Amino acid sequence: GGKWIAEPIFGKSNLIFTLAAADGLLKIHPDATGLSAGELVEVVLI
């Protein structure tokens, strides 16, 4: 597999439109307060 690059989304207004344009979703722990640059995570492609 190849590597993907994630870009953060700021703000909550109209989030559904942002999700509609997404290529995937990150799976992170519910208690996580953020991710470090370069951290490996599981991605669900949509």
Secondary structure, 3 states (H helix, E strand, C coil): CCCCCCCCCCCCCCHHHHHHCCCEEEECCCCCCCCCCCCCCEEEEC
